[in-house]
Amino acid sequence: MDTVFNTVRLDVTDAIAVLTLNRPDKLNTVTAEMGRELEEALDFLRNQDEVGVVILTGAGKAFCAGQDVNVFGADPTGTRKDLERLKRPPFIFFEKPVIAAVNGVAAGAGADFVLMCDIIVASDTARFSFPGARLGIACPYALIRLAEEIGRAKAKELLMTGDWISAEEALNLHLINRVVPAAQLMETAFEMALKIKKSAPLSVKAVKESINRTLSGFEYSYEVMVDLTKTEDSIEGKRAFLEKRDSVFKGR
């Protein structure tokens, strides 16, 4: 395979692709470059007929700890351009099934990635959080998807507080499919992928498209995120996070 990326790693074994978020020293936080490379990797895999299933995971001890706050919002024009990708969440509009193998922390954009996947297997050490409101922004995909998965009341609680939940709690909330010991995570994800591979590809595609057809609101969540990045609270939330202190929000 001659496709080389800086922030993601792509490996294909037995017609199963493993797409690894690859910034382990930064807990695989998302940058504009990673967003672009994820799209490029999925476009590449879309044209590989032999690849039937994709497994998404993270390098090192985290799945994805969210946006890289050190760079997110630094360039308002570039940020708005990058946020336009929210109108077409990458894994939702990718025709092949995607299994999330959540090996550690999944927060913010990382938790959004989890929600976009079709099947979610988590390590028993994994934790989940949607901390947008604590930073003066939002977890845009969770705005339109989380309530459908876990119910309105619990979704509002998690989105408004940014509280962490364990893998077991996520399983009990029906947010994920399975929890397994860390050492068995990738084995379990591959077992699931091999099961799916035995099904007719067009039928699997129809299942994904039909169930995802009810999803909507991408345009709205994009506008919400863009508007929030312009607020004073968003600047304060980012600054407080970097300074490791509580935010002082003013509602403007």
Backbone as numpy.savetxt, mean C-alpha at the origin, in Angstrom:
# Nx Ny Nz CAx CAy CAz Cx Cy Cz
16.16 -11.17 -17.03 15.32 -9.98 -17.03 16.20 -8.74 -17.03
16.02 -7.84 -18.00 16.91 -6.70 -18.12 16.32 -5.42 -17.53
15.23 -5.55 -16.80 14.62 -4.39 -16.17 15.23 -4.19 -14.79
15.88 -3.02 -14.58 16.58 -2.74 -13.33 15.96 -1.51 -12.68
15.72 -1.59 -11.37 15.12 -0.49 -10.63 16.01 -0.12 -9.45
15.82 1.09 -8.94 16.58 1.55 -7.79 15.88 1.29 -6.46
14.55 1.42 -6.44 13.82 1.38 -5.17 12.92 0.16 -5.03
12.81 -0.64 -6.07 12.06 -1.90 -5.99 12.91 -3.00 -6.61
12.62 -4.22 -6.24 13.31 -5.38 -6.81 12.27 -6.31 -7.41
12.55 -6.83 -8.57 11.61 -7.69 -9.26 12.26 -9.03 -9.58
11.65 -10.11 -9.09 12.14 -11.46 -9.35 10.97 -12.31 -9.81
11.23 -13.20 -10.76 10.19 -14.11 -11.26 10.65 -15.54 -11.11
9.84 -16.36 -10.41 10.14 -17.77 -10.21 8.88 -18.58 -10.47
8.97 -19.55 -11.36 7.83 -20.42 -11.67 6.58 -19.62 -12.01
6.76 -18.59 -12.83 5.65 -17.77 -13.31 4.97 -16.96 -12.20
5.65 -16.83 -11.06 5.17 -15.98 -9.98 6.18 -14.86 -9.78
5.72 -13.63 -9.84 6.61 -12.48 -9.68 6.60 -12.02 -8.23
7.77 -11.72 -7.70 7.88 -11.13 -6.37 8.39 -9.70 -6.56
7.57 -8.75 -6.17 7.90 -7.34 -6.27 8.20 -6.84 -4.85
9.44 -6.48 -4.62 9.89 -6.12 -3.28 10.18 -4.63 -3.19
9.54 -3.95 -2.26 9.86 -2.56 -1.97 11.25 -2.56 -1.34
12.18 -1.82 -1.92 13.59 -2.06 -1.60 14.32 -0.79 -1.13
13.84 -0.23 -0.02 14.56 0.83 0.68 14.63 0.45 2.16
15.25 -0.68 2.47 15.17 -1.21 3.84 15.72 -0.27 4.90
16.72 0.53 4.54 17.30 1.45 5.52 16.34 2.59 5.85
15.33 2.79 5.00 14.30 3.82 5.22 12.93 3.21 5.47
12.94 1.94 5.91 11.68 1.20 6.18 10.78 1.18 4.95
11.41 1.20 3.77 10.70 1.11 2.49 9.67 2.23 2.31
9.97 3.41 2.88 9.07 4.54 2.68 9.04 4.94 1.22
7.90 5.49 0.82 7.62 5.74 -0.59 8.14 7.11 -1.01
8.84 7.13 -2.12 9.27 8.38 -2.76 8.61 8.44 -4.14
8.76 9.61 -4.77 8.23 9.74 -6.13 8.87 8.72 -7.06
10.16 8.47 -6.86 10.86 7.49 -7.68 10.28 6.10 -7.49
9.99 5.74 -6.25 9.40 4.43 -6.01 8.02 4.32 -6.67
7.23 5.38 -6.58 5.92 5.36 -7.23 6.02 5.11 -8.72
6.97 5.81 -9.34 7.16 5.62 -10.79 7.67 4.22 -11.11
8.60 3.73 -10.30 9.16 2.41 -10.58 8.15 1.29 -10.34
7.26 1.45 -9.38 6.19 0.47 -9.20 5.31 0.40 -10.45
4.98 1.56 -10.99 4.17 1.58 -12.21 4.92 0.92 -13.37
6.20 1.20 -13.48 7.00 0.61 -14.55 7.09 -0.90 -14.39
7.26 -1.36 -13.16 7.36 -2.81 -12.92 6.05 -3.50 -13.27
4.93 -2.89 -12.88 3.63 -3.48 -13.18 3.36 -3.46 -14.69
3.77 -2.40 -15.36 3.61 -2.36 -16.83 4.43 -3.47 -17.47
5.64 -3.70 -16.97 6.47 -4.78 -17.49 5.79 -6.13 -17.28
5.27 -6.35 -16.05 4.64 -7.64 -15.73 3.33 -7.83 -16.48
2.67 -6.75 -16.79 1.41 -6.83 -17.54 1.63 -7.49 -18.90
2.81 -7.30 -19.44 3.12 -7.83 -20.77 3.84 -9.18 -20.74
4.03 -9.72 -19.53 4.67 -11.04 -19.40 3.57 -12.08 -19.24
3.18 -12.70 -20.34 2.03 -13.61 -20.32 2.24 -14.79 -19.38
3.49 -15.19 -19.18 3.74 -16.35 -18.33 3.56 -16.04 -16.85
3.59 -14.77 -16.48 3.42 -14.39 -15.07 1.94 -14.30 -14.74
1.50 -15.15 -13.80 0.08 -15.19 -13.47 -0.28 -14.50 -12.19
0.66 -14.40 -11.24 0.39 -13.83 -9.93 1.60 -13.01 -9.49
1.33 -11.93 -8.77 2.39 -11.09 -8.23 2.30 -11.08 -6.70
3.43 -11.22 -6.04 3.52 -11.09 -4.58 4.25 -9.79 -4.28
3.64 -8.96 -3.45 4.23 -7.69 -3.04 4.71 -7.80 -1.60
5.97 -7.47 -1.35 6.50 -7.53 0.01 7.54 -6.42 0.19
8.15 -6.37 1.38 9.14 -5.35 1.66 10.47 -5.96 2.05
11.55 -5.27 1.73 12.89 -5.72 2.13 13.15 -5.33 3.58
13.88 -6.17 4.28 14.24 -5.86 5.65 13.12 -6.11 6.63
13.01 -5.27 7.65 12.09 -5.52 8.75 10.73 -4.85 8.59
10.54 -4.05 7.53 9.27 -3.36 7.33 8.67 -3.73 5.99
7.35 -3.66 5.90 6.68 -3.75 4.61 6.78 -2.40 3.92
6.19 -1.38 4.52 6.30 -0.02 4.02 5.76 0.92 5.10
6.60 1.82 5.57 6.23 2.71 6.68 5.56 4.00 6.21
5.13 4.06 4.96 4.41 5.22 4.46 5.23 6.08 3.53
4.77 7.32 3.32 5.52 8.26 2.50 6.81 8.65 3.21
7.84 8.91 2.46 9.07 9.44 3.03 8.84 10.90 3.38
8.60 11.18 4.64 8.24 12.53 5.08 9.36 13.52 4.82
10.58 13.04 4.71 11.71 13.94 4.45 11.62 14.59 3.08
10.93 13.94 2.14 10.87 14.50 0.78 9.45 14.81 0.34
8.44 14.21 0.99 7.06 14.42 0.56 6.65 15.87 0.81
6.17 16.53 -0.23 5.70 17.90 -0.10 6.79 18.95 -0.25
8.04 18.53 -0.40 9.13 19.50 -0.52 8.99 20.34 -1.79
8.47 19.74 -2.84 8.24 20.42 -4.11 6.75 20.37 -4.41
5.97 21.44 -4.11 4.51 21.41 -4.27 4.06 21.02 -5.67
4.75 21.55 -6.71 4.36 21.22 -8.08 4.60 19.74 -8.36
5.75 19.26 -7.95 6.05 17.84 -8.14 5.15 16.95 -7.32
4.81 17.40 -6.10 3.91 16.62 -5.24 2.55 16.46 -5.89
2.01 17.56 -6.42 0.70 17.47 -7.07 0.75 16.51 -8.25
1.83 16.57 -9.02 1.96 15.65 -10.16 2.01 14.22 -9.70
2.78 13.96 -8.63 2.88 12.60 -8.10 1.54 12.12 -7.56
0.79 13.03 -6.92 -0.49 12.64 -6.34 -1.54 12.32 -7.40
-1.34 12.77 -8.62 -2.28 12.45 -9.68 -2.37 10.94 -9.90
-1.33 10.23 -9.46 -1.36 8.78 -9.60 -2.49 8.16 -8.77
-2.95 8.88 -7.75 -4.02 8.36 -6.91 -5.30 8.13 -7.70
-5.43 8.81 -8.83 -6.63 8.63 -9.64 -6.70 7.21 -10.22
-5.56 6.57 -10.32 -5.52 5.18 -10.79 -4.58 4.38 -9.90
-5.07 3.96 -8.71 -4.22 3.19 -7.79 -3.59 2.00 -8.52
-2.28 1.85 -8.44 -1.57 0.92 -9.32 -2.03 -0.53 -9.23
-2.22 -1.06 -8.04 -2.53 -2.48 -7.92 -4.00 -2.77 -8.21
-4.86 -1.77 -8.08 -6.28 -1.96 -8.39 -6.49 -2.16 -9.88
-5.80 -1.38 -10.69 -6.00 -1.43 -12.14 -5.01 -2.36 -12.83
-4.27 -3.12 -12.06 -3.40 -4.16 -12.60 -4.24 -5.43 -12.71
-4.31 -6.01 -13.91 -5.29 -7.06 -14.19 -5.01 -8.38 -13.47
-3.77 -8.64 -13.12 -3.42 -9.91 -12.49 -3.54 -9.81 -10.97
-3.79 -10.94 -10.30 -3.94 -10.89 -8.84 -2.64 -10.53 -8.15
-2.76 -9.75 -7.08 -1.61 -9.33 -6.29 -1.82 -9.77 -4.84
-0.84 -10.52 -4.33 -0.87 -10.98 -2.94 0.11 -10.13 -2.14
-0.38 -9.51 -1.07 0.52 -8.77 -0.17 1.08 -9.74 0.85
2.40 -9.78 0.97 3.07 -10.55 2.02 3.65 -9.52 2.99
2.88 -9.21 4.02 3.21 -8.09 4.91 4.17 -8.58 5.99
5.43 -8.20 5.84 6.49 -8.74 6.69 6.79 -7.88 7.91
6.13 -6.73 8.04 6.39 -5.85 9.18 5.44 -4.68 9.17
5.93 -3.52 9.55 5.10 -2.32 9.63 4.51 -1.98 8.26
3.19 -1.72 8.26 2.51 -1.20 7.07 1.71 0.01 7.53
2.20 1.20 7.20 1.57 2.42 7.67 1.39 3.41 6.53
0.37 4.24 6.62 0.15 5.27 5.62 0.06 4.70 4.22
0.94 5.14 3.34 0.94 4.65 1.97 1.14 3.14 1.93
1.90 2.60 2.89 2.08 1.15 2.96 0.79 0.43 3.28
0.01 0.99 4.21 -1.29 0.40 4.53 -2.25 0.55 3.35
-2.15 1.66 2.63 -2.94 1.83 1.42 -2.59 0.75 0.39
-1.28 0.47 0.23 -0.86 -0.59 -0.69 -1.50 -1.92 -0.30
-1.51 -2.21 1.00 -2.12 -3.46 1.47 -3.57 -3.53 1.04
-4.31 -2.43 1.24 -5.72 -2.40 0.87 -5.93 -2.62 -0.62
-4.97 -2.20 -1.43 -5.10 -2.35 -2.88 -4.90 -3.78 -3.35
-4.25 -4.60 -2.53 -3.95 -5.97 -2.95 -5.19 -6.85 -2.84
-5.17 -7.96 -3.56 -6.33 -8.84 -3.63 -6.41 -9.81 -2.48
-5.26 -10.30 -2.03 -5.19 -11.23 -0.90 -4.04 -10.77 -0.03
-4.23 -10.83 1.29 -3.23 -10.29 2.21 -2.85 -11.33 3.24
-1.57 -11.70 3.22 -1.00 -12.61 4.21 -0.03 -11.80 5.04
-0.14 -11.87 6.36 0.70 -11.04 7.23 1.49 -11.90 8.19
2.71 -11.46 8.46 3.50 -12.04 9.53 2.86 -11.71 10.87
3.07 -12.56 11.86 2.52 -12.28 13.19 3.20 -11.08 13.86
4.26 -10.57 13.23 4.91 -9.37 13.75 4.46 -8.10 13.02
3.58 -8.24 12.05 3.14 -7.09 11.27 2.23 -6.18 12.11
2.26 -4.89 11.79 1.37 -3.92 12.42 0.88 -2.96 11.35
-0.31 -2.40 11.57 -0.95 -1.56 10.57 -1.40 -0.24 11.19
-1.28 0.84 10.41 -1.75 2.14 10.88 -2.06 3.03 9.68
-3.06 3.88 9.87 -3.44 4.88 8.86 -3.30 6.25 9.52
-2.06 6.79 9.59 -1.77 7.94 10.44 -1.93 9.31 9.77
-2.59 9.36 8.63 -2.66 10.62 7.90 -3.12 11.81 8.73
-4.17 11.62 9.52 -4.71 12.73 10.31 -3.73 13.22 11.36
-2.81 12.37 11.79 -1.80 12.79 12.76 -0.72 13.64 12.11
-0.69 13.63 10.78 0.31 14.40 10.03 -0.31 15.57 9.28
-1.61 15.77 9.46 -2.27 16.86 8.75 -2.58 16.56 7.31
-2.54 15.26 6.93 -2.87 14.87 5.56 -3.93 13.77 5.62
-3.86 12.78 4.76 -4.83 11.69 4.75 -4.20 10.46 4.12
-4.80 9.32 4.37 -4.45 8.08 3.67 -5.51 7.92 2.58
-5.26 8.45 1.38 -6.34 8.65 0.41 -7.09 7.41 -0.02
-6.38 6.30 -0.22 -7.10 5.11 -0.65 -7.95 4.56 0.48
-7.45 4.64 1.70 -8.23 4.17 2.84 -9.52 4.97 3.02
-9.51 6.23 2.58 -10.72 7.05 2.70 -11.90 6.41 1.98
-11.63 5.76 0.87 -12.73 5.22 0.08 -12.87 3.70 0.20
-11.92 3.05 0.85 -11.94 1.58 0.86 -12.08 0.97 2.26
-11.50 1.62 3.27 -11.39 0.97 4.57 -12.74 0.65 5.19
-13.70 1.56 5.08 -15.02 1.33 5.68 -15.70 0.11 5.07
-15.49 -0.10 3.78 -16.08 -1.27 3.12 -15.49 -2.56 3.66
-14.23 -2.51 4.07 -13.55 -3.70 4.54 -13.86 -4.01 6.00
-13.89 -3.00 6.86 -13.98 -3.26 8.30 -15.17 -2.58 8.97
-16.00 -1.87 8.20 -17.15 -1.18 8.77 -16.87 0.29 9.03
-17.91 1.09 8.98 -17.73 2.54 9.06 -17.17 3.00 10.41
-17.72 2.45 11.51 -17.32 2.93 12.82 -15.83 2.69 13.08
-15.37 1.46 12.83 -13.96 1.14 13.08 -13.06 1.89 12.10
-13.51 2.04 10.86 -12.70 2.77 9.88 -12.50 4.22 10.33
-13.57 4.86 10.80 -13.45 6.24 11.27 -12.50 6.32 12.46
-12.58 5.35 13.36 -11.68 5.34 14.52 -10.23 5.28 14.09
-9.90 4.34 13.21 -8.51 4.17 12.80 -8.00 5.36 11.98
-8.87 5.92 11.13 -8.45 7.03 10.29 -8.34 8.33 11.06
-9.15 8.47 12.11 -9.12 9.71 12.90 -8.04 9.70 13.97
-7.69 8.52 14.47 -6.72 8.44 15.56 -5.32 8.05 15.09
-5.22 7.32 13.99 -3.92 6.80 13.55 -3.41 5.67 14.42
-4.29 5.08 15.25 -3.88 4.00 16.15 -3.31 2.81 15.37
-2.40 2.11 16.04 -1.83 0.88 15.47 -2.70 -0.30 15.82
-2.78 -1.27 14.90 -3.42 -2.54 15.20 -2.46 -3.66 14.83
-2.54 -4.75 15.57 -1.67 -5.90 15.32 -2.21 -6.72 14.16
-1.41 -7.68 13.72 -1.86 -8.57 12.66 -3.10 -9.35 13.08
-3.13 -9.80 14.33 -4.31 -10.54 14.81 -5.55 -9.66 14.82
-5.39 -8.41 15.25 -6.53 -7.49 15.21 -6.99 -7.26 13.78
-6.04 -7.10 12.87 -6.39 -6.90 11.47 -7.14 -8.11 10.91
-6.72 -9.30 11.33 -7.42 -10.52 10.90 -8.84 -10.54 11.45
-9.01 -10.21 12.71 -10.34 -10.21 13.33 -11.26 -9.16 12.71
-10.67 -8.10 12.18 -11.45 -7.05 11.53 -11.74 -7.37 10.06
-11.23 -8.51 9.59 -11.38 -8.93 8.19 -10.63 -7.99 7.24
-9.59 -7.35 7.74 -8.76 -6.51 6.91 -7.77 -7.34 6.10
-7.36 -8.49 6.65 -6.40 -9.36 5.98 -6.93 -10.78 5.96
-6.26 -11.65 5.17 -6.73 -13.03 5.00 -6.14 -14.00 6.02
-4.83 -13.86 6.29 -4.17 -14.84 7.15 -3.04 -14.19 7.94
-2.76 -14.79 9.09 -1.59 -14.43 9.90 -0.77 -15.69 10.09
0.52 -15.60 9.82 1.40 -16.76 9.93 2.69 -16.34 10.63
3.43 -17.29 11.20 4.74 -16.96 11.76 5.63 -16.33 10.69
6.49 -15.42 11.12 7.33 -14.68 10.17 8.11 -15.61 9.24
8.61 -16.70 9.76 9.42 -17.61 8.97 8.63 -18.30 7.86
7.30 -18.30 7.99 6.45 -18.99 7.01 5.77 -18.03 6.04
6.07 -16.74 6.14 5.32 -15.75 5.38 5.41 -15.97 3.87
6.62 -15.98 3.33 6.77 -16.09 1.88 6.33 -17.46 1.38
6.58 -18.49 2.17 6.11 -19.84 1.80 4.59 -19.85 1.65
3.91 -19.23 2.60 2.45 -19.18 2.56 1.96 -18.37 1.37
2.63 -17.25 1.10 2.24 -16.42 -0.04 2.42 -17.18 -1.35
3.52 -17.93 -1.47 3.74 -18.73 -2.68 2.71 -19.85 -2.80
2.34 -20.47 -1.68 1.32 -21.51 -1.72 0.00 -20.94 -2.25
-0.35 -19.76 -1.78 -1.57 -19.12 -2.25 -1.47 -18.79 -3.74
-0.30 -18.29 -4.15 -0.11 -17.96 -5.56 -0.23 -19.20 -6.44
0.34 -20.31 -5.99 0.27 -21.54 -6.77 -1.17 -22.05 -6.88
-1.96 -21.89 -5.84 -3.38 -22.26 -5.90 -4.11 -21.43 -6.96
-3.84 -20.11 -6.94 -4.50 -19.22 -7.89 -4.08 -19.58 -9.31
-2.81 -19.94 -9.49 -2.30 -20.28 -10.82 -3.03 -21.46 -11.44
-3.61 -22.32 -10.62 -4.34 -23.48 -11.12 -5.71 -23.11 -11.69
-6.15 -21.89 -11.39 -7.44 -21.42 -11.90 -7.26 -20.77 -13.27
-8.35 -20.70 -14.02 -8.29 -20.11 -15.36 -7.98 -18.61 -15.26
-6.96 -18.14 -15.96 -6.55 -16.73 -15.85 -7.68 -15.74 -16.15
-8.49 -16.02 -17.17 -9.57 -15.10 -17.51 -10.63 -15.07 -16.42
-10.84 -16.21 -15.77 -11.80 -16.25 -14.66 -11.29 -15.46 -13.47
-9.99 -15.62 -13.18 -9.39 -14.86 -12.07 -9.47 -13.37 -12.35
-9.17 -12.99 -13.59 -9.26 -11.58 -13.97 -10.68 -11.06 -13.80
-11.66 -11.87 -14.19 -13.06 -11.46 -14.07 -13.46 -11.28 -12.61
-12.97 -12.16 -11.75 -13.25 -12.03 -10.32 -12.73 -10.70 -9.79
-11.47 -10.41 -10.11 -10.86 -9.17 -9.62 -11.61 -7.95 -10.15
-11.86 -7.91 -11.44 -12.53 -6.75 -12.03 -13.95 -6.59 -11.51
-14.67 -7.70 -11.35 -16.05 -7.61 -10.91 -16.17 -7.12 -9.47
-15.34 -7.66 -8.59 -15.41 -7.25 -7.18 -14.90 -5.82 -7.01
-13.88 -5.44 -7.76 -13.36 -4.08 -7.66 -14.22 -3.04 -8.38
-15.18 -3.50 -9.17 -16.01 -2.58 -9.94 -16.78 -1.62 -9.04
-17.11 -2.05 -7.83 -17.89 -1.20 -6.93 -17.06 -0.09 -6.31
-15.73 -0.15 -6.45 -14.88 0.88 -5.87 -14.99 2.17 -6.68
-15.03 3.28 -5.99 -15.08 4.58 -6.65 -14.53 5.62 -5.70
-14.44 6.84 -6.16 -14.01 7.91 -5.28 -12.55 8.30 -5.43
-11.87 7.74 -6.43 -10.45 8.05 -6.61 -10.25 9.55 -6.85
-11.12 10.13 -7.67 -11.00 11.56 -7.96 -11.15 12.38 -6.69
-12.14 12.00 -5.87 -12.37 12.74 -4.62 -11.18 12.62 -3.68
-10.67 11.41 -3.50 -9.56 11.22 -2.56 -8.31 11.94 -3.04
-8.13 12.03 -4.35 -7.01 12.79 -4.89 -7.13 14.26 -4.54
-8.31 14.84 -4.75 -8.50 16.25 -4.45 -8.33 16.52 -2.95
-8.83 15.61 -2.11 -8.66 15.76 -0.66 -7.19 15.82 -0.30
-6.41 14.90 -0.84 -4.99 14.83 -0.51 -4.26 16.08 -0.99
-4.55 16.53 -2.22 -3.91 17.74 -2.75 -4.24 18.94 -1.88
-5.51 19.09 -1.51 -5.92 20.23 -0.69 -5.24 20.20 0.68
-5.14 19.03 1.27 -4.54 18.93 2.60 -3.06 19.25 2.60
-2.37 18.92 1.51 -0.93 19.20 1.47 -0.64 20.70 1.43
-1.66 21.52 1.14 -1.48 22.97 1.09 -1.71 23.64 2.44
-2.18 22.91 3.44 -2.57 23.53 4.70 -1.37 23.75 5.62
-1.55 24.70 6.56 -0.54 24.93 7.59 -0.39 23.70 8.48
-1.51 23.01 8.73 -1.46 21.82 9.58 -0.60 20.73 8.95
-0.64 20.63 7.64 0.18 19.63 6.95 1.66 19.93 7.15
2.03 21.20 7.05 3.42 21.59 7.27 3.82 21.31 8.71
2.94 21.64 9.66 3.21 21.40 11.08 3.31 19.91 11.37
2.44 19.10 10.78 2.48 17.66 11.02 3.77 17.05 10.56
4.25 17.46 9.40 5.52 16.95 8.87 6.67 17.39 9.77
6.66 18.67 10.16 7.74 19.20 11.00 7.78 18.49 12.35
6.60 18.29 12.95 6.54 17.64 14.26 7.03 16.20 14.17
6.68 15.51 13.09 7.12 14.13 12.91 8.64 14.07 12.84
9.23 14.94 12.06 10.69 14.94 11.91 11.39 15.35 13.20
10.72 16.22 13.99 11.31 16.67 15.26 10.94 15.77 16.43
10.15 14.71 16.15 9.75 13.74 17.15 9.05 14.40 18.34
8.04 15.21 18.03 7.24 15.86 19.07 5.78 15.82 18.66
4.90 16.16 19.58 3.47 16.22 19.28 3.18 17.42 18.38
2.28 17.23 17.44 1.89 18.32 16.55 1.00 19.32 17.29
1.08 20.57 16.87 0.19 21.60 17.38 -0.63 22.10 16.19
-1.78 21.49 15.99 -2.61 21.82 14.84 -3.50 23.02 15.14
-3.77 23.82 14.10 -4.58 25.03 14.26 -5.83 25.02 13.38
-6.02 23.94 12.64 -7.23 23.85 11.82 -7.21 24.78 10.63
-6.02 25.04 10.11 -5.94 25.89 8.91 -4.70 25.50 8.07
